[in-house]
Amino acid sequence: MKRRQFLSATAALSAFVLASHKALGQEGLTRGAIVIGVDMVDGLPKLTATDSAKAVATWLGSENFEVKLLADDAGKVTLQGVFDAVADFVNRGNMDMLVIYFAGHGFMSGDNEWWMLSGAPVNPNEAISLLESAVLAKDCGIPNVIFISDACRSSPDSLNAGRVRGGFIFPNNGPSTSIADIDKFMATRAGGSAFELPVADSVRQGYQGIFTACFLEAFQRPEPDMVHTLQGVGVVVPNRALKNYLKREVSRRVQQQSITLRQLPDVEVTSNDDVYIGKAHVVTQQTSFDIKVVPLNSVVDLALENIGAKFNNDALSSSNLSANVSKTDVSNYSVTTGFDATKDLILSSIAPLSFESQTGFSVMGAVAAEAFALGGSKATITRGGDGTQSALVRIDLAPGSPGETVVIRFADGSGTVAAAIKGFVGNIVASDAGVSNVSYVPSSNSSRWSEYAGEGKRLNELHAVVASAASLGAFRIEGDRATRAIKGRKMGDDIRVLKSVDPTLGVYAAYAYWDADLIEDVRSVSQFMSGDLGLGLFDVEMLAWKGRSLVGKVIPFCPMLTQGWEFLRVLGLSSPQLDNLKRHLKPSLWTTFDAAGMDQLVASAQIVP
């Protein structure tokens, strides 16, 4: 998208570059940066992204980074060129930090952000997959890797990006002896597809450029609570201190410019409190203004607090909430974001059910038109539903089978793939947009019911809160490595039912653990579930074993959550069949295919990764 050059943003960029000076030694740190700016993408409006990229490159150079600037005003920026620049730093084996900055056109697919390079979208390979690159970055051997994205994000359809596949920018050097801390500073939150606009509209709104200006100004004029003094280095602005500042300052500037986009920055910091990119220059008093910025993690924590969960991210503490934000503000934001409505809908869908077979599904919000099970099991629609009355699908598993893949098609032609688990009823919530939740509850006539009965209310409430948080991209384990480990254990306590793990919460927890680099916790979930259920759920097994050949009974044959599809290629589990199906995914939380995808799936019926 074309970037409108607001006076405030341009002035901040220019002033910062002029004010920056060569920093004193970084006390033994070897730091590199790849700075990417792409103004021109085939068939799309021209941006001024290179201006932002050059400002960032100048600043990083002043902070003693070795900077590689890849801007398209000096020639096309290619995936191979970016890969080579990254590989050069990685293969040296002596880097302490690597910063990767991008300004240009971008789009979301599931929970993945894509950065479009000079040849895209005509050349579908000329784009950077951020999620997949971050997966490889964890094993790159560099202790701290930082992604900064000022991507001017539009809806994929308006960019003709539906078939863009892109690639990775980190070498596949195999597992490292240590996992890198990955920090992400994103101009907009992943998972907010409702906030995305056609390219023409987002050009006119001119949101981009503001994020970079605010990011640079955080170091030029940081507030007192943002700075930290490191012995032998001086006064710095730690990465973790940028989170609240960016959300507040970007929000203020967006309102000043009367921009109606509701996108706000998303900052995810996994590094320690003393990790920083740059030094503080002139420390100023905190700006006083009336804008209230309510972090999404505070909405989630309030909901967790209300149901008595052990896990939370301390998001209601004074260190996370601004002084002018109260719990009432958080409660109100729960309503305006749709969090409460989603939570209530999911809760209303969960009801004790039983089938004579002890296994099946209820479908709320859609009519079940067709259902079948793989592996010799049988699916029977006992009630089709009418959109208001739940549909019912009975599953008769093959003798000795602990579970099986089931395909359910809705009346509009779309449909989903689900895991039928022996002794459980899956409560599916669907709409025109796709499946928003699947909650597994023991069948009331199964041997598992007695365990569930005493925990049912707590688990149902936790299902609803976690699913609502995941739908907003806000179900995370935050903090440095030690803090995440403590929080991970608390989450583990929440998702257990006696000696087993709740299937629904196990899937959600696996993604949260993975994102927090708590791989042993992912594997613990895998072992608990496979030992208890006699099978593995695809998403959990994929993340637990990083794509190594899945062993034993694993269902379904593809990811249950839509975000899982973005891991298939980088973890080595993609196949031509799955690649074709991926093109037909709807933008829903749980895997849902459009009508054409369902035609393809029903015709094949025997797809394996």
Secondary structure, 3 states (H helix, E strand, C coil): CCCCCCHHHHHHHHHHHHHCCCCCCCCCCCEEEEEEECCCCCCCCCCCHHHHHHHHHHHHHHCCCEEEEEEHHHCCCCHHHHHHHHHHHHHHCCCCEEEEEEEEEEEEECCEEEEECCCCCCCCCCEEEHHHHHHHHCCCCCCEEEEEEEEEEECHHHHCCCCCCCECCCCCCCCCCCCCEEEEEECCCCCCHHHCCCHHHHHHHCCCCHHHHHHHHHHHCCCHHHCEEECCCEEEEEHHHHHHHHHHHHHHHHHHCCCCCCCCCEEECCCCCCCEEEECCCCCCCCCCCCCCCCHHHHHHHHHHHCCCCCCCCCCCCCCCCCCCCHHHHHHHHHHCCHHHHHHHHHHHCCCCCCCCCCEEEEECCCEEEEEECCCCEEEEEECCCCCCCEEEEEECCCCCCEEEEEEEECCCCEEEEEEECCEEEEEEEECCEEEEEEEEECCCCCCHHHHHHHHHHHHHHHHHHHHHHHCCCCCCCCCHHHHHHHHHHHHHHHEECCEECHHHHHHHHHHHHHCCCHHHHHHHHHHHHHHHCCEEHHHHHHHCCCCCCCCCEECCCCCEHHHHHHCCCCCCCCHHHHHHHCCECCCCECEECHHHHHHHHHHCCCCC
